[in-house]
Amino acid sequence: MVRKIRAKLVLRLRAEGLSGRQIAAQGMSRTSVAAVIDAAVREDVGWDDIADLEEAAVYARLFPGRGEHDSVYAQPDWERMHRELARVGVTLKLLHGEYLDACRVEGSPAMGYDRFCKSYQQHVLVAGAASRVGHKAGQTVEVDWSGKTMQLTDPATGQQTRVFVFVGCLPFSRFAFVEPTLDMKQDTWLRAHVAMFDWFGGSVPRVVPDNLKTGVIKHPAEGEVVLNDAYRELAAHYSAAVLPGRVKKPKDKASVENTVGNIATWVIASLRDTQFGTLPELRAAVYQRVAAYNAEPFQKRQGSRQGVFEAEEKPLLRPLPATPFEISRWVYRRRVQKNGHVVWERNFYSVPYPHIGRGVDLRVTDTTLEVFAGDQRLTSHVLAPIGVVNEYRTHDGDLPDGPRYRQWDAARVREWAARIGVNTTTVVNRIFESVPVEEQGLDAALAVLRLTRRYSAARVEAAAGIALTSRVRSPRYAHLRPILETRQDDPDSRDAWSTPARTAEPAGYVRGADYYAGGTR
């Protein structure tokens, strides 16, 4: 075919003095060579005129209009087709079917599916756009840790701290997010996801991570993927599904793998000579560099990551939930005590009384504590402040009516002590006086009173009296129990403890002083 003639090569060899026969010996027909030479003479084109042009441009100048023709088929609006392909569920097959229906209505000749697909790919090449066949807008985000790390430097000591880099990428627009962190623990992994969705301004239905233990417990070759509870909750909060890439298959998340490499240059390398003392300072610099990376024009297509994201992908993202996701941790099989409370970090939280004696699961966030029995949430409480201990958080509806289930407080403890005796009341009062907050003395006072479960009230009262005569200002359980165990509260026993032992008379043969003084036997 004439279109295969290498016109630029012919004119170069002609300029070097080769004849038509010699040029044809380079692998072209003599007819084609003659056609190029005649066209050059007709158009008055020499080698100097076309030396800097591309092969296609030289051919078009020598043979204008040759090979160009108008298609007999109706041409769809390829720009609209390109935009429609970004939407969920839209395929070239669907668009071709709609194109056929439109052509039938208009009575226009329609191209087949194969020519339709090839024409779309030709439009993509000419327009410099990215094909929509591989990824859909607003459908997937790929996440991973960067292998390269950064550093914080203490300005006072010069000590360096390692900083890890979390990377997220939307494959459609290649819009990126980067978050520096001090570790790669589960809570940090989840917080990085929350920050990523805030950066995007929306969420997507699919999250594609690696098979790291902070998110994926088990990914068998056959069967279901097992996620840890916290990661599963985060995905549910954002109405997303976690679909980990296959083990040792980096191409399953090729976009983020490529982004990780670019981030190493745009962020890590560009900030390598800058010292940062705090993580917020480093985070601000990283965000600035990522914004510049997203705004950088593409090399092989029109626009930038930021432009494609804002124009085509961001409108298709799902809106963020009304409340942000709270990082939580699970504690399993905590036993509900007889007083209807479960213990967490030395504080007590009420549980509905039918579950007394059973095991429950706790979901703890930064602000709340929730109690679960299987999948059923039983109750929730505001978490006690950090540093507070022995505090009771009780809902009236969790416990049945009656004095037996009254919440323990200083007044109730003193009532119990008064029923035992004056000495016991004094011991309890001194316990409450020795602590800055009365609630901190509840456990110690109850420990003293519960001695009546093993010993009689009279003996506990007597032991309290003995303890009060000692040098201990505020006797506790540890002082009363030895008195009771050794029966020092018994009057006969007290006499035995207070009466000095009589000196026993010597028995057996004993040498006298004369023997040790050197006397004779």
Secondary structure, DSSP 8 states (H G I E B T S, - for coil): -GGG--HHHHHHHHHTT--HHHHHTTT--HHHHHHHHHHHHHHT--HHHHTTS-HHHHHHHHSTTTT----SS----HHHHHHHTTSTT--HHHHHHHHHHHHHHHT-----HHHHHHHHHHHHHHHT---SSS--TTSEEEEEE-SS-EEEE-TTT--EEEEEEEEEEETTTTEEEEEEES---HHHHHHHHHHHHHHHTSB-SEEE----TTTEEE--SSS--EE-HHHHHHHHHTT-EE----TT-GGGGHHHHHHHHHHIIIIIITTTT---SSHHHHHHHHHHHHHHHHHSB-SSSSSBHHHHIIIIIGGGSB---SS-----EEEEEEE--TTSEEEETTEEEE--GGGTTSEEEEEE-SSEEEEEETTEEEEEEE---TT--S-EE--GGGS-SSGGG----HHHHHHHHHHH-HHHHHHHHHHHHTSSSGGGGHHHHHHHHGGGGTS-HHHHHHHHHHHHTSS-SS--HHHHHHHHHTTTTSHHHHHHHHS--------S----HHHHTT---
